[in-house]
Amino acid sequence: MKPALRIIPMTSAHRRACNDIVSVSEPWKTLGEGVDFKTYIALKQAYVCTVSYAGKREVAGFVIFTADPVFARGGYLRAIGVAPAMRRHGIGGKLLAFMESMIARRCENIFLCVSSFNRSAQSFYSKLGYKRAGALPGLLMPGRSEYIYWKRLRPLNSLKNEKNFFTTKAPRH
């Protein structure tokens, strides 16, 4: 029997488990950085995937994203992580699918950055339909690049006539 997975909004009670994931995961290990979960919880941009084992619920992974258009009609994946013991069980794919469905409500595209040294993440995103669209050399670390990945979530211009999209024309002068 598969354990029951749930994706729910992250709370401060989840921060310790999420920080534990970050501390043993790329790119944060190599970069020597952490994630400011408190800010993203307040912005309501952070979610966790929990798994139930023998009645006890544990954090299996997390995702942080901006669902509003931030660049080229696209939302942005800020961070994703899966607990080492839960990797290769579909948790990352479930978190991405959840994020994509949330972003697709408001955006046609999604963007993310992945470090050039993080080959497993590059492979993961490519398998899920993301295309490498560019590189930012030396952005976070000398001699390393951040690769920009992109995925179209909806047909081009499919949101043009929907409410809350940028449909107003610039005023004439």
Secondary structure, 3 states (H helix, E strand, C coil): CCCCEEEEECCHHHHHHHHHHHHCCCCHHHHCCCCCHHHHHHCCCEEEEEEEECCEEEEEEEEEEEEEEEECCEEEEEEEEECHHHCCCCHHHHHHHHHHHHHHCCCCEEEEEEECCCHHHHHHHHHCCCEEEEEEECCCCCCCEEEEEEEECCCCCCCCCCCCCCCCCCCCC
